[in-house]
Amino acid sequence: MRPVVIVGGGMAGLACARVLHRQNIPFLLFEASHQPGGRVATTVVDGYRLDAGFQVLHTAYPEARHALHYPSLHLQKFFPGAQVYRQGEWHLIADPWRKPLSAPATLAARIGGVRDRLLLAQLVADVCLGMVESLFVRVDLTTRQRLEEFGFSADFINGFFRPFYGAVFLDPELGTSRRMFDFMFRMFAQGDVTIPAKGMSMIPLQLRLALPRHSLVFDTPVELIHPDQVKLADGRVVGARAVVAAMDGDQASTMLGLPPVRFRATTTLYFTTATPPLGRPIIALDGDGTGPVNHLAVPSLISGEYAPAGRHLVACNCVGQAALVPDGPIADSVMEQMTRWFGGQVADWKLLRIIRIRHALPAQPPGWLEPVDRPTKLASGVFIAGDYRSTSSIDGALRSGRLAAEAVLAWDGRGRLTRPRPER
């Protein structure tokens, strides 16, 4: 029996393979690089674990809760909130339901006013009532328009929401669809923000280890896709029962003649230091909007596995136009900004590596998520998956991969699957 061929070993491709394997459908997954996961990757440098840009896993993600086994990932939690640097001072905005002792500091923060804090509670109720699917049929707006219509002050939008969701969407202008904002706000409200103890690459590794080794082929780019075969870059032709194109959106556009996908970029500068600049496992935000760093985290405060003993890892993250500045100027500008934030201790920081992800996250402006799940079947025998076909997130990639596998099974006459049970 010819296999289903999956082109791409990112999160969508692995999720597709997972469903097919659980239904005893033979498959071959071809990945151009040497490891699975696509943009969900971790590089080890001198004992430090450097994720490919600032990434997290939300435990409330509905698809991830079914596809992943959280205990095996040893997830480590962020503090639920943010430390915001604004006008020369640090301000704490914390989740009062999870950190009630931080409520006085949150109320005292000079970003917005008391009404903004009350509106946050109303917004939680607004996005958490009803089924999650209901969020994707609301009248669409930009995130900024959504917040303005809800009544938040310009001061709170610019001082908190802009850098916070600039980190989430890599979109400092807040032009992302309100449907995506509502979905992510619900995820923050209903679960924890985490990273696996040994880096984000543990997520695709978990999926890979549940699949048969002989069905996974790495370092093997695919050059052409046809309904019943694929041509590899080395000239070989592999017959296929069906083909699932699970590569990045730019590759899919080129190979399949689809409309181009607009991506947002991010650049992360990783530093090592003996003294962490933050006192808790929290994200720090640029409330002034002067940049170039939009948000900062110390992953080694969240998981000690991210740095050697006695050392800490600092991740400074740039988005928007700042992410495109060349290495020399961006490194100098980041050090200047960090010295304003943290003072003389920054002189001891040592730059480990600059990681640039030009295609970090598909842009999802208003109208993009209509429908939230784009069709997975392109032609007879050709299917497609990727986070740009659903929500721009790990959850969207997993969901898109599952839906593509189900479409293959339905097309193959085997009937549509119910959602798979989590592997335990």
C-alpha positions as CSV (number, residue, x, y, z in Angstrom):
1,M,0.0,0.0,0.0
2,R,1.4,3.4,-0.9
3,P,1.9,5.8,2.0
4,V,0.4,9.1,2.7
5,V,3.3,11.5,2.1
6,I,3.6,14.5,4.5
7,V,5.8,17.3,3.3
8,G,7.1,19.2,6.4
9,G,8.0,18.1,9.9
10,G,6.8,21.1,11.8
11,M,4.0,21.0,14.3
12,A,1.3,20.7,11.7
13,G,3.1,17.8,9.9
14,L,3.7,16.0,13.2
15,A,0.1,16.4,14.3
16,C,-1.1,15.0,10.9
17,A,1.3,12.0,11.2
18,R,0.1,11.4,14.8
19,V,-3.6,11.0,13.6
20,L,-2.7,8.8,10.7
21,H,-0.4,6.6,12.8
22,R,-3.2,6.1,15.4
23,Q,-5.4,4.9,12.6
24,N,-2.7,2.5,11.3
25,I,-2.4,4.5,8.0
26,P,1.1,4.1,6.6
27,F,2.8,7.5,6.0
28,L,6.2,9.0,5.1
29,L,7.1,12.4,6.5
30,F,9.8,14.3,4.7
31,E,11.5,17.2,6.5
32,A,14.1,19.4,4.8
33,S,16.0,20.1,8.1
34,H,17.7,17.7,10.5
35,Q,15.1,17.9,13.2
36,P,11.3,18.2,13.7
37,G,9.4,21.2,14.9
38,G,9.9,23.9,12.3
39,R,9.9,27.2,14.1
40,V,9.4,25.4,17.5
41,A,13.1,24.8,18.1
42,T,15.8,25.0,20.7
43,T,19.6,25.3,20.1
44,V,22.1,24.5,22.9
45,V,25.1,26.9,23.0
46,D,27.7,26.5,25.7
47,G,25.2,24.9,28.0
48,Y,22.4,27.5,27.4
49,R,19.1,26.5,25.8
50,L,18.2,29.1,23.2
51,D,14.6,28.9,21.8
52,A,14.0,30.1,18.3
53,G,12.7,33.5,19.5
54,F,10.5,34.0,22.5
55,Q,8.0,31.2,22.6
56,V,5.6,29.8,25.2
57,L,3.0,27.0,25.5
58,H,-0.4,28.0,26.9
59,T,-1.8,25.1,28.9
60,A,-5.4,26.1,28.0
61,Y,-4.8,25.5,24.3
62,P,-7.7,23.2,23.4
63,E,-5.8,21.2,20.7
64,A,-2.6,21.0,22.6
65,R,-4.4,19.5,25.6
66,H,-5.5,16.6,23.4
67,A,-2.3,16.2,21.3
68,L,0.3,16.6,24.0
69,H,1.1,14.9,27.3
70,Y,1.8,17.9,29.6
71,P,3.4,16.0,32.6
72,S,6.1,14.5,30.3
73,L,7.1,18.0,29.2
74,H,7.8,19.1,32.8
75,L,6.2,22.5,32.1
76,Q,7.5,25.5,34.1
77,K,5.2,28.5,34.7
78,F,5.6,32.2,34.2
79,F,4.3,34.6,36.8
80,P,0.8,35.5,35.7
81,G,1.3,39.2,34.8
82,A,4.0,41.6,33.5
83,Q,6.6,44.0,34.8
84,V,6.2,47.2,32.7
85,Y,9.0,49.8,32.4
86,R,7.4,53.2,31.8
87,Q,8.7,56.7,32.3
88,G,11.7,55.6,34.3
89,E,9.8,53.4,36.7
90,W,8.8,49.7,37.0
91,H,5.1,48.9,37.4
92,L,3.5,45.5,38.1
93,I,0.3,44.4,36.3
94,A,-0.6,41.0,37.7
95,D,-3.6,38.7,37.4
96,P,-5.5,39.5,40.7
97,W,-7.4,36.1,40.6
98,R,-4.1,34.1,40.6
99,K,-2.0,36.6,42.5
100,P,-4.3,38.4,44.9
101,L,-1.4,39.6,47.1
102,S,-0.2,41.6,44.1
103,A,-3.5,43.4,43.7
104,P,-2.4,46.5,45.6
105,A,0.7,46.9,43.4
106,T,-1.4,46.4,40.2
107,L,-3.9,49.1,41.4
108,A,-1.0,51.4,42.1
109,A,0.7,51.0,38.8
110,R,0.7,54.3,36.9
111,I,-0.6,52.9,33.7
112,G,-4.2,53.6,33.0
113,G,-6.6,53.9,35.9
114,V,-9.0,52.0,38.2
115,R,-11.6,51.8,35.4
116,D,-9.1,50.0,33.2
117,R,-8.6,47.4,36.0
118,L,-12.4,46.9,36.3
119,L,-12.6,46.5,32.5
120,L,-10.0,43.8,32.6
121,A,-12.4,41.7,34.8
122,Q,-15.3,42.4,32.4
123,L,-13.1,41.4,29.4
124,V,-12.3,38.1,31.1
125,A,-16.0,37.4,31.5
126,D,-16.7,38.5,27.9
127,V,-14.3,36.1,26.3
128,C,-14.7,33.2,28.7
129,L,-18.4,32.7,28.6
130,G,-19.7,30.2,26.0
131,M,-17.9,27.9,23.7
132,V,-14.5,29.0,22.3
133,E,-15.8,28.6,18.8
134,S,-18.2,31.5,19.4
135,L,-15.2,33.9,19.6
136,F,-14.5,33.4,15.9
137,V,-17.9,34.5,14.6
138,R,-18.0,37.9,16.3
139,V,-17.8,41.1,14.2
140,D,-14.1,41.5,13.3
141,L,-12.0,44.5,14.1
142,T,-8.3,45.2,14.8
143,T,-7.2,44.4,18.3
144,R,-6.7,48.1,19.0
145,Q,-10.3,48.9,17.8
146,R,-11.6,46.1,20.0
147,L,-9.9,47.5,23.1
148,E,-11.0,51.1,22.3
149,E,-14.6,50.0,21.8
150,F,-14.5,48.1,25.1
151,G,-13.6,51.3,26.8
152,F,-10.0,51.0,27.8
153,S,-8.1,54.2,28.0
154,A,-5.4,55.1,25.5
155,D,-2.9,55.2,28.3
156,F,-3.6,51.6,29.2
157,I,-3.7,50.4,25.6
158,N,-0.4,52.0,24.8
159,G,1.3,51.3,28.1
160,F,0.2,47.7,28.6
161,F,-1.7,46.1,25.8
162,R,0.6,47.4,23.0
163,P,3.8,45.8,24.4
164,F,2.1,42.7,25.8
165,Y,0.2,41.7,22.7
166,G,3.1,43.0,20.6
167,A,4.9,40.1,22.3
168,V,2.1,37.7,21.6
169,F,1.4,38.7,18.0
170,L,4.7,40.3,17.1
171,D,2.5,43.2,16.1
172,P,3.2,46.4,18.0
173,E,0.5,48.3,16.1
174,L,-2.2,45.9,17.4
175,G,-3.6,45.4,13.9
176,T,-4.2,41.7,14.5
177,S,-7.8,40.4,14.3
178,R,-9.9,40.9,17.5
179,R,-10.9,37.2,17.1
180,M,-7.3,36.1,17.6
181,F,-7.0,38.6,20.5
182,D,-10.2,37.3,22.2
183,F,-8.9,33.7,21.7
184,M,-5.5,34.4,23.2
185,F,-7.0,36.5,26.1
186,R,-9.2,33.5,27.0
187,M,-6.1,31.3,26.9
188,F,-4.3,33.6,29.3
189,A,-7.4,33.7,31.6
190,Q,-8.0,29.9,31.6
191,G,-4.5,28.4,31.9
192,D,-0.9,28.9,32.6
193,V,1.9,30.3,30.4
194,T,4.7,27.8,30.4
195,I,7.9,26.5,28.8
196,P,9.1,22.9,28.9
197,A,11.9,22.5,31.4
198,K,14.4,21.6,28.7
199,G,13.3,24.0,26.0
200,M,10.5,24.4,23.4
201,S,12.0,21.7,21.2
202,M,10.7,19.1,23.7
203,I,7.2,19.7,22.3
204,P,7.9,18.4,18.7
205,L,10.3,15.8,20.2
206,Q,7.4,14.3,22.2
207,L,5.3,14.0,19.1
208,R,8.2,12.6,17.1
209,L,8.9,9.9,19.7
210,A,5.4,8.6,19.4
211,L,5.8,8.0,15.6
212,P,7.6,5.1,13.9
213,R,11.2,5.9,13.1
214,H,11.1,4.4,9.6
215,S,8.3,6.8,8.6
216,L,10.3,10.0,9.4
217,V,12.9,11.2,6.8
218,F,15.0,14.2,7.7
219,D,17.5,16.3,5.7
220,T,15.3,15.6,2.6
221,P,13.7,18.5,0.9
222,V,10.8,18.0,-1.5
223,E,10.9,19.8,-4.8
224,L,7.5,19.0,-6.4
225,I,4.1,17.8,-5.2
226,H,1.6,15.9,-7.3
227,P,-1.6,14.1,-6.1
228,D,0.0,10.7,-6.4
229,Q,3.7,11.4,-5.9
230,V,6.4,13.8,-4.7
231,K,9.7,14.6,-6.3
232,L,12.6,15.0,-3.9
233,A,15.4,17.5,-4.3
234,D,17.8,14.7,-5.1
235,G,15.7,13.6,-8.0
236,R,14.0,10.6,-6.5
237,V,10.2,10.2,-7.0
238,V,8.1,8.7,-4.2
239,G,4.6,7.4,-4.9
240,A,1.8,8.6,-2.6
241,R,-1.7,7.6,-1.7
242,A,-2.2,11.2,-0.9
243,V,0.0,14.2,-0.2
244,V,-0.3,16.6,2.7
245,A,1.6,19.9,2.2
246,A,2.6,20.9,5.8
247,M,5.5,23.2,5.0
248,D,5.7,26.9,5.9
249,G,3.3,29.3,4.2
250,D,6.0,30.8,2.0
251,Q,7.1,27.4,0.7
252,A,3.5,26.4,0.2
253,S,2.8,29.5,-1.8
254,T,5.7,28.9,-4.1
255,M,5.2,25.1,-4.5
256,L,1.4,25.1,-4.8
257,G,0.8,28.5,-6.4
258,L,-1.2,29.7,-3.4
259,P,-1.6,33.4,-2.5
260,P,1.5,34.6,-0.5
261,V,1.3,34.6,3.3
262,R,2.5,37.7,5.1
263,F,4.7,37.0,8.1
264,R,5.8,39.0,11.1
265,A,9.5,38.9,12.1
266,T,11.2,38.8,15.5
267,T,14.8,39.0,16.6
268,T,16.0,37.7,19.9
269,L,19.3,38.7,21.5
270,Y,20.4,36.2,24.1
271,F,22.8,37.3,26.9
272,T,24.4,35.5,29.7
273,T,24.9,37.0,33.2
274,A,25.6,36.0,36.7
275,T,22.9,38.2,38.1
276,P,19.3,38.1,36.7
277,P,17.8,41.5,35.9
278,L,14.4,40.4,37.2
279,G,13.5,39.0,40.6
280,R,10.7,36.6,39.5
281,P,9.8,34.5,36.4
282,I,7.9,37.2,34.6
283,I,7.9,39.0,31.3
284,A,9.2,42.6,31.2
285,L,7.6,45.1,28.8
286,D,8.6,48.3,27.1
287,G,5.7,50.5,28.2
288,D,7.2,53.6,26.6
289,G,7.3,52.0,23.1
290,T,10.8,53.5,22.4
291,G,12.4,50.1,21.9
292,P,14.2,48.4,20.4
293,V,13.4,45.7,22.9
294,N,9.6,45.2,23.2
295,H,9.8,42.4,25.8
296,L,12.3,40.6,27.9
297,A,12.4,37.4,29.9
298,V,14.9,35.4,31.9
299,P,14.2,31.8,30.9
300,S,16.6,30.5,33.5
301,L,14.4,31.9,36.3
302,I,11.5,29.9,34.9
303,S,13.6,26.7,34.4
304,G,17.1,26.2,35.7
305,E,17.8,23.9,32.8
306,Y,18.1,26.9,30.5
307,A,21.5,28.0,31.8
308,P,24.5,26.4,33.5
309,A,24.7,26.5,37.3
310,G,25.5,29.9,38.6
311,R,24.5,31.6,35.4
312,H,21.4,33.1,33.9
313,L,20.0,33.5,30.4
314,V,18.4,36.8,29.3
315,A,16.2,36.9,26.2
316,C,15.7,40.4,24.7
317,N,13.1,40.4,22.0
318,C,12.5,42.9,19.2
319,V,9.5,43.1,17.0
320,G,8.2,45.2,14.1
321,Q,10.8,47.3,12.4
322,A,13.3,46.9,15.2
323,A,13.5,43.2,14.3
324,L,15.0,44.1,11.0
325,V,17.9,46.3,12.2
326,P,21.3,44.8,11.4
327,D,23.3,42.9,14.2
328,G,25.8,45.6,15.1
329,P,23.4,48.5,15.5
330,I,20.7,46.4,17.2
331,A,23.1,45.0,19.8
332,D,24.4,48.5,20.7
333,S,20.8,49.9,20.9
334,V,19.7,47.0,23.1
335,M,22.6,47.5,25.5
336,E,21.7,51.2,25.8
337,Q,18.1,50.4,26.5
338,M,18.9,47.7,29.0
339,T,21.3,50.0,30.8
340,R,18.4,52.5,31.2
341,W,16.2,49.7,32.5
342,F,18.6,47.9,34.9
343,G,21.6,50.2,35.4
344,G,25.3,49.2,35.7
345,Q,24.7,45.5,36.1
346,V,24.2,45.3,32.3
347,A,27.9,45.9,31.8
348,D,28.5,42.3,32.9
349,W,26.1,40.9,30.2
350,K,27.8,38.8,27.5
351,L,26.1,38.4,24.1
352,L,25.6,34.7,23.3
353,R,23.8,34.8,20.0
354,I,21.3,36.8,17.9
355,I,18.5,34.7,16.5
356,R,16.5,36.2,13.7
357,I,13.2,34.6,12.6
358,R,12.0,36.5,9.5
359,H,8.9,34.3,9.1
360,A,8.1,33.9,12.8
361,L,4.3,34.2,12.8
362,P,1.7,34.5,10.1
363,A,0.0,37.9,10.2
364,Q,-3.7,37.6,10.9
365,P,-5.5,40.9,10.3
366,P,-9.3,41.3,10.5
367,G,-11.0,39.0,8.0
368,W,-8.2,36.4,8.0
369,L,-10.0,34.1,10.5
370,E,-13.1,33.9,8.4
371,P,-13.4,31.0,8.5
372,V,-11.1,30.1,11.4
373,D,-10.1,26.8,9.7
374,R,-9.4,27.2,6.0
375,P,-10.1,24.2,3.7
376,T,-7.6,21.4,4.0
377,K,-8.3,19.8,0.7
378,L,-6.7,21.6,-2.3
379,A,-7.4,19.0,-5.0
380,S,-8.0,15.3,-5.3
381,G,-5.2,13.7,-3.3
382,V,-3.6,17.0,-2.2
383,F,-4.2,18.4,1.3
384,I,-2.6,21.3,3.2
385,A,-1.9,22.1,6.9
386,G,-0.1,24.9,8.8
387,D,-0.7,27.5,11.4
388,Y,-1.4,30.0,8.6
389,R,-4.5,27.9,7.8
390,S,-5.9,28.3,11.3
391,T,-4.9,30.4,14.3
392,S,-1.3,31.6,14.2
393,S,-0.1,29.6,17.2
394,I,1.2,26.2,18.3
395,D,-2.5,25.3,18.9
396,G,-3.4,26.4,15.3
397,A,-0.6,24.3,13.8
398,L,-1.7,21.2,15.8
399,R,-5.4,21.7,14.9
400,S,-4.6,22.2,11.2
401,G,-2.5,19.1,11.1
402,R,-5.3,17.0,12.7
403,L,-7.9,18.4,10.4
404,A,-5.8,17.6,7.3
405,A,-5.3,14.0,8.5
406,E,-9.1,13.7,9.1
407,A,-9.7,15.1,5.6
408,V,-7.3,12.5,4.1
409,L,-9.2,9.7,6.0
410,A,-12.6,11.0,4.9
411,W,-11.4,11.3,1.3
412,D,-10.0,7.8,1.5
413,G,-13.4,6.4,2.4
414,R,-12.6,5.6,6.0
415,G,-15.0,8.1,7.6
416,R,-14.3,11.2,9.6
417,L,-12.5,10.7,12.9
418,T,-13.6,12.0,16.3
419,R,-10.9,14.0,18.1
420,P,-8.1,11.7,19.1
421,R,-7.6,10.9,22.8
422,P,-4.4,12.2,24.3
423,E,-1.5,9.7,24.5
424,R,-0.6,8.6,28.0
